[in-house]
């Protein structure tokens, strides 16, 4: 379907709306992928929580999310008296912003573990679960709204490419600021608290264009939500979830998303261990600055290529090719264990490998929401109404599994290899690790993500079918049903 044919019957979303959504996208991805990526290292080496208690906390958190994410999405995925005037999704994003950011700061104000560490464990569980409650609603309606705000292939490709560029460029700034703050004391608590406050101020500023331009809903969209909700069968949460999970393309997309988040979470959470314990870099956080900056530049620079690649093909081809290449690009990191060089040369090679890795990561990220949105459309057509926040909630449940997998992998690998956690002091003391520990760290941070990406690329290539005529027929059905 050509761009002209695809867009001839309706108005294209303005570019400023795409920018507005881009700032919301930055908020979500910073909090999850970067803001929380050092939680394992922080609670293990700064707060002094044992590996066993960290695992327990992640298991409890995963159980909480079995109910929290999808159910909150379902309960808020309906017009209410006070939301009919302002929109189905925008009011929830506005209401959740402040408490979500406040609880993000509180995550890093945990008391140092004393005795059996239960004081720190209880604090961590309560605060992280409250943070996640507000985040779940925010995330569900931000992403759920994106599907409706940008319905066509052209809009989805353009908006998410633009949002991805915004994300990577902004992360350059955020990573520089964060590394400057944290390298002052990477195993001390105060820098983490200061960093969270600074980041929340920046993210708070980003909420202004998100609310003003991004999430606002047209009168036509508000009417569509209300009319279709009232005319459709009032399916229960289990019925909606069952319809979604019985849809093959939704399942494949869900598996791809879970794989991507799991692999990326393992990689991000292992980075401090790489630099501090494997490479022996002085100032592990500071040593990451140049590799991260260059990797983000690589990702940004590759966006035009991926945009052209998608324009000549489709979402499916771009997604599985990027998955495959991204997975293969993790393997070179394994050779850094055996090279007889000092930490400076090792970090230089790490930077080169990360630069290449980030090019393929960009292609994968740019297809993340376009692919998901297509599957939401397919399920919405079956239901006869929009339930995108519920679909995002289901995805978020599987997203949280990634944190449980990361905790299990770290618990098993670091425990089995004999990792020695830092003494939180005062003064804090960090201990050198054995060669077997270093091998374990590289396996959990590079080899396992590589395998996950490679396997998933072939699953997606074989089983995802929402392309060509099948997708054109779906779009036609959505238009006829008034859901497009």
URWO-V60368 format. One record per pair of residues at least 24 apart in sequence whose ideal C-beta (glycine too) atoms are under 10 Angstrom apart, sorted by the first residue. I is the first residue (numbers start at 1). GAP is how many residues later the second one is. Records with the same first field share a line. If there is no record, write none. Layout:
# URWO-V60368
I->GAP, GAP
This chain:
# URWO-V60368
1->151, 152, 153, 467, 468, 470, 471, 474, 475
2->152
3->149, 150, 151, 152, 154, 155, 308
4->150
5->467
6->145, 146, 147, 148, 149, 466, 469
7->144, 145, 146, 147, 148
9->143, 470, 475
10->141, 142, 145, 210, 469, 474
11->207, 209
12->138, 139, 140, 142, 143, 146
13->136, 137, 138, 139, 142, 143, 145, 146, 205
14->199
15->143, 144, 147, 198
16->193, 196, 197, 198
17->132, 133, 138, 142, 192, 196, 197, 198, 199
18->128, 131, 132, 137, 140, 141, 142, 143, 144, 145, 148, 195, 196
19->140, 143, 144, 147, 190, 191, 194, 195
20->129, 143, 186, 188, 189, 190, 191, 192, 193, 194, 195, 196
21->121, 122, 124, 125, 128, 129, 138, 139, 141, 142, 145, 188, 189, 192, 193, 194, 348
22->137, 138, 140, 141, 142, 143, 144, 145, 147, 148, 184, 187, 188, 191, 192
23->140, 143, 144, 147, 180, 182, 183, 184, 185, 186, 187, 188, 189, 190, 191
24->69, 73, 114, 115, 117, 118, 119, 121, 122, 139, 182, 183, 185, 186, 187, 190, 191
25->117, 118, 121, 134, 135, 137, 138, 139, 141, 142, 145, 181, 185, 189, 344
26->137, 140, 141, 142, 143, 144, 145, 148, 176, 177, 180, 184
27->66, 70, 73, 74, 108, 111, 112, 115, 143, 172, 175, 176, 177, 179, 180, 183
28->72, 107, 110, 111, 114, 115, 139, 175
29->134, 135, 138, 139, 141, 142, 336, 339
30->74, 137, 140, 141, 144, 145, 148, 169, 172, 173, 176
31->69, 70, 73, 100, 104, 107, 108, 168, 169, 172
32->103, 107, 229, 232, 233, 236, 364, 367, 368, 370, 371
33->134, 138, 228, 231, 232, 234, 235
34->137, 140, 141, 144, 165, 234, 258
35->69, 72, 73, 139, 143, 160, 161, 164, 165, 168
36->68, 71, 92, 95, 96, 99, 229, 232, 233, 367
37->227, 228, 230, 231, 232, 233, 234, 235, 369
38->70, 140, 144, 148, 154, 157, 230, 231, 233, 234, 247
39->68, 69, 85, 89, 153, 230, 364, 367, 368
40->225, 228, 229, 230, 232, 233, 363, 366, 367, 370, 371, 374
41->145, 146, 151, 228, 229, 230, 231, 232, 235, 243, 244, 369, 380, 381
42->65, 66, 68, 82, 140, 144, 145, 147, 150, 230
43->64, 65, 67, 70, 74, 77, 78, 81
44->69, 143, 229, 366, 370, 375, 377, 378, 380
45->141, 142, 143, 227, 228, 231, 376, 377, 378, 379, 383, 385
46->62, 64, 66, 67, 139, 140, 141, 142, 143, 144, 145, 146, 375, 376, 378, 379, 382
47->61, 63, 64, 65, 66, 70, 72, 73, 74, 76, 77, 142, 145, 377
48->62, 63, 64, 65, 66, 69, 72, 373, 374, 375, 376, 377, 380
49->61, 63, 64, 68, 69, 70, 71, 72, 74, 75, 372, 375
50->63, 66, 67, 70, 71, 361, 371
51->356, 359, 360, 361, 363, 364, 368, 370
52->65, 69, 359, 363
53->60, 63, 64, 65, 67, 68, 71
54->63, 66, 67, 70, 353, 356, 357
55->349, 352, 353, 355, 356, 357, 360
56->65, 69, 351, 355
57->63, 64, 65, 67, 68, 71, 72, 346, 350
58->66, 67, 70, 342, 345, 346, 347, 348, 349, 350, 352, 353
59->345, 348, 349
60->61, 64, 65, 68, 69, 344
61->63, 64, 67, 68, 71, 339, 342, 343, 346
62->335, 338, 339, 340, 341, 342, 343, 345, 346
63->337, 341
64->61, 64, 65, 68, 69, 336
65->64, 67, 68, 71, 328, 331, 332, 333, 334, 335, 336, 338, 339
66->331, 334, 335
67->330
68->61, 64, 65, 67, 68, 69, 325, 328, 329, 332
69->63, 64, 66, 67, 68, 70, 71, 321, 323, 324, 325, 326, 327, 328, 329, 330, 331
70->66, 70, 167, 170, 171, 174, 319, 320, 321, 322, 323, 324, 325, 326, 327, 328
71->65, 166, 170, 319, 322, 326
72->60, 61, 62, 64, 65, 67, 68, 69, 317, 318, 321, 324
73->63, 64, 66, 67, 68, 71, 164, 167, 168, 314, 315, 316, 317, 318, 319, 320, 321, 322, 323, 324
74->66, 161, 162, 163, 164, 166, 167, 313, 315, 316, 317, 319, 320
75->62, 162, 314, 315, 318
76->60, 61, 64, 65, 68, 313, 314, 317
77->63, 64, 67, 148, 152, 160, 163, 308, 309, 310, 311, 312, 313, 314, 315, 316
78->147, 148, 151, 152, 156, 307, 309, 311, 312
79->143, 146, 147, 148, 149, 150, 151
83->139, 142, 143
84->138, 139, 141, 142
85->137
86->130, 131, 136
87->54, 58, 128, 129, 130, 131, 132, 134, 135, 138
88->53, 56, 57, 60, 129, 133, 134, 136, 137, 138, 141, 298, 300, 301
89->48, 51, 52, 53, 54, 55, 56, 57, 58, 59, 60, 126, 127, 128, 132, 136, 297, 299, 300
90->51, 52, 55, 120, 121, 124, 125, 126, 127, 131, 132
91->50, 124, 126
92->45, 46, 48, 49, 50, 52, 53, 123, 297
93->44, 45, 46, 47, 48, 49, 51, 52, 114, 117, 118, 121, 122
94->44, 47, 113, 116, 117, 121
95->39, 42, 43, 46
96->37, 38, 39, 40, 41, 42, 43, 44, 45, 46
97->37, 41, 106, 107, 109, 110, 113, 114
98->36, 102, 106, 109
99->31, 32, 34, 35, 36, 38, 39
100->30, 31, 32, 33, 34, 35, 36, 37, 38, 39, 100, 103, 107
101->30, 33, 34, 37, 95, 96, 98, 99, 100, 102, 103, 106
102->28, 29, 32, 98
103->24, 25, 26, 27, 28, 29, 30, 31, 32
104->24, 27, 30, 31, 92, 93, 95, 96, 99
105->26, 88, 90, 91, 92, 94, 95
106->24, 25, 87, 90
107->24, 85, 86, 89
108->81, 82, 83, 84, 85, 86, 87, 88, 89
109->80, 83, 84, 87
110->79, 82, 83
111->78
112->77, 312, 313, 314
113->311
128->275
132->264, 268, 271
135->261
136->253, 256, 257, 260, 261, 263, 264
137->252, 256
139->250, 253, 254, 256, 257, 260
140->248, 249, 250, 251, 252, 253, 254, 255, 256
141->74, 247, 248, 251
142->68, 72, 73, 247, 250
143->225, 226, 229, 230, 233, 245, 246, 248, 249, 250, 252, 253
144->229, 232, 242, 243, 244, 245, 246, 247, 248, 249
145->69, 70, 71, 72, 76, 241, 243, 244, 247
146->68, 69, 223, 224, 226, 227, 230, 242, 246
147->222, 223, 225, 226, 227, 228, 229, 230, 233, 239, 241, 242, 244, 245
148->69, 70, 73, 76, 77, 225, 228, 229, 232, 238, 240, 335, 336
149->65, 66, 67, 68, 69, 72
150->219, 220, 223
151->222, 226, 324, 327, 328, 332, 333
152->323, 332
153->157, 158, 161, 162, 217, 220, 221, 318, 319, 322
154->157
155->215, 218
156->159, 211, 213, 214, 215, 216, 217, 218
157->149, 150, 153, 154, 158, 161, 209, 210, 213
158->149
159->210, 211
160->147, 150, 155, 205, 206, 207, 208, 209, 210, 211, 213
161->142, 143, 145, 146, 149, 201, 204, 205, 206, 209
162->141, 145, 204
163->51, 202, 203, 206
164->135, 136, 139, 142, 143, 198, 199, 201, 202, 203, 204, 205
165->134, 135, 136, 138, 139, 142, 197, 201
166->40, 134
167->129, 132, 133, 195, 198
168->127, 128, 129, 130, 131, 132, 133, 134, 135, 190, 193, 194, 197
169->127, 128, 130, 131
170->32, 36, 126
171->121, 122, 124, 125, 128, 129
172->120, 121, 122, 123, 124, 125, 127, 128
173->29, 120, 123
174->24, 25, 28, 29, 122
175->113, 114, 116, 117, 118, 120, 121
176->113, 116, 117
177->25
178->107, 110, 111, 114
179->104, 105, 106, 107, 108, 109, 110, 111, 113, 114
180->105, 106, 109
181->104
182->90, 101, 102, 103, 104, 106
183->99, 100, 101, 102, 103, 104, 105, 106
184->99, 101, 102
185->100, 243
186->86, 89, 90, 97, 98, 99, 100, 236, 242, 244
187->85, 89, 97, 234, 235, 236, 237, 238, 240, 241, 242, 243
188->236, 237, 238, 239, 240
189->235, 239
191->94
195->90
221->165
223->259
224->161, 162, 258, 259, 260
225->160, 161
227->158, 255
228->152, 155, 156, 157, 158, 159, 253, 254, 255
229->155, 156, 157, 158
230->155
231->153, 154, 251
232->148, 151, 152, 153, 154, 155, 249, 251
233->150, 151, 152
234->151
235->148, 149, 150, 152, 155
237->150, 153, 156, 157
239->144
240->139, 142, 143, 145, 147, 150, 151, 154
241->146, 149, 150, 152, 153, 156
243->136, 137, 139, 140, 144
244->131, 132, 134, 135, 136, 138, 139, 143, 146, 147, 150, 151
245->134, 149
246->133, 136
247->128, 129, 131, 132, 134, 135, 219
248->127, 130, 215, 216, 217, 218
249->67, 122, 125, 126, 128, 129, 130, 214, 215, 216, 217, 218, 221, 222, 225
250->122, 124, 125, 126, 128, 129, 132, 141, 144, 145, 216
251->124, 212, 213
252->64, 119, 123, 204, 207, 208, 210, 211, 212, 213, 214
253->66, 115, 118, 119, 120, 121, 122, 123, 125, 138, 142, 207, 211, 213
254->118, 121, 137, 140, 141, 143, 144, 145
255->143, 201, 204, 205, 208, 209
256->63, 64, 67, 108, 111, 112, 115, 116, 197, 200, 201, 203, 204, 207, 208
257->111, 112, 114, 115, 118, 138, 139, 141, 142, 145, 199
258->137, 139, 140, 141, 142, 143, 144, 147, 194, 198
259->64, 68, 139, 143, 190, 193, 194, 196, 197, 198, 200, 201
260->59, 62, 63, 66, 101, 104, 105, 108, 139, 142, 189, 192, 193, 196
261->107, 134, 135, 137, 138, 139, 140, 141, 142, 144, 145
262->136, 137, 139, 140, 141, 142, 143, 144, 147, 186, 187, 190, 191, 194
263->60, 63, 64, 67, 139, 142, 143, 182, 183, 185, 186, 187, 188, 189, 190, 193
264->62, 97, 100, 101, 138, 142, 185, 188, 189
265->134, 136, 137, 138, 139, 140, 141, 142, 144, 184
266->64, 136, 139, 140, 143, 144, 177, 178, 179, 180, 181, 182, 183, 186
267->63, 66, 87, 90, 94, 139, 177, 178, 179, 181, 182, 183
268->138, 177, 181
269->133, 134, 137, 138, 140, 141, 175, 176
270->63, 136, 139, 140, 143, 171, 172, 173, 174, 175, 176, 178, 179
271->79, 83, 174
273->137, 141, 146, 160, 164, 165, 167, 168, 169, 171, 172
274->59, 62, 72, 73, 76, 164, 167, 168, 171, 172
275->68, 71, 72, 75
276->146, 154, 157, 165
277->137, 142, 143, 153, 154, 155, 156, 157, 160, 161, 163, 164
278->55, 58, 59, 65, 68, 72, 155, 157, 159, 160, 161, 162, 163, 164, 167
279->57, 63, 64, 65, 66, 67, 68, 71, 159
280->62, 63, 66, 67, 152, 153, 158
281->62, 63, 65, 66, 69
282->61
284->146
287->56, 57, 60, 63
288->59, 62, 63, 66
290->57, 58, 61
291->56, 57, 59, 60, 61, 62, 63, 64, 67
292->59, 62, 66
293->58
294->57, 58, 60, 61, 64
295->55, 56, 58, 59, 60, 61, 62, 63, 64, 66, 67
296->58, 59, 62, 65, 66
297->58, 61
298->56, 57, 58, 59, 60, 61, 62, 63, 64
299->56, 58, 59, 60, 61, 62, 63, 64, 66, 67
300->58, 62
301->54, 57, 58, 61
302->56, 57, 58, 59, 60, 61, 64
303->56, 59, 60, 62, 63
305->54, 57, 58
306->53, 54, 56, 57, 58, 59, 60, 61
307->56, 59
309->54, 57
310->53, 56, 57, 60
313->154
314->53, 56, 57, 60, 152, 153, 154, 157
315->51, 52, 55, 56, 57, 58, 59, 149, 151, 152, 156
316->51, 55, 58, 144, 145, 148, 149, 150, 151, 152, 155
317->50, 144, 150
318->45, 46, 48, 49, 52, 53
319->44, 45, 47, 48, 49, 51, 52, 137, 138, 141, 142, 145
320->44, 47, 136, 137, 138, 139, 140, 141, 142, 144
321->39, 42, 43, 46, 136, 139, 140
322->37, 38, 39, 40, 41, 42, 43, 44, 45, 46, 131, 135
323->37, 40, 41, 44, 129, 130, 131, 132, 133, 134, 135, 136, 137, 138
324->36, 40, 129, 130, 131, 132, 133, 134, 136, 137
325->31, 32, 34, 35, 36, 38, 39, 128, 129, 132
326->30, 31, 32, 33, 34, 35, 36, 37, 38, 39, 123, 124, 127, 128, 130, 131
327->30, 33, 37, 122, 123, 124, 125, 126, 127, 128, 129, 130
328->28, 29, 32, 122, 125, 126, 129
329->24, 25, 26, 27, 28, 29, 30, 31, 32, 117, 120, 121, 124
330->27, 30, 112, 115, 116, 117, 118, 119, 120, 121, 122, 123, 124
331->115, 116, 119, 120, 123
332->24, 25, 114, 118
333->24, 109, 112, 113, 114, 116, 117
334->105, 108, 109, 112, 113, 116
335->107
336->102, 106, 110
337->98, 101, 102, 104, 105, 106, 109
338->101
353->93
357->89, 92
360->93
361->92
364->89, 93
371->89, 93, 95
374->90, 92, 93, 97, 100, 101
375->89, 91, 99
377->89, 94, 97, 98, 100, 101, 106, 107
378->88, 92, 93, 96, 99, 100
380->94, 97, 98, 101, 103, 104
381->92, 93, 94, 95, 96, 97, 99, 100, 102, 103
382->95
383->98, 100
384->97, 98, 99
385->96, 98
386->97
405->43, 47
406->38, 42
409->31, 34, 35, 36, 39
410->30, 31, 34, 35
412->28, 32
413->24, 26, 27, 28, 29, 30, 31, 32, 35
414->26, 27, 30
415->25
416->24
417->24, 26, 27
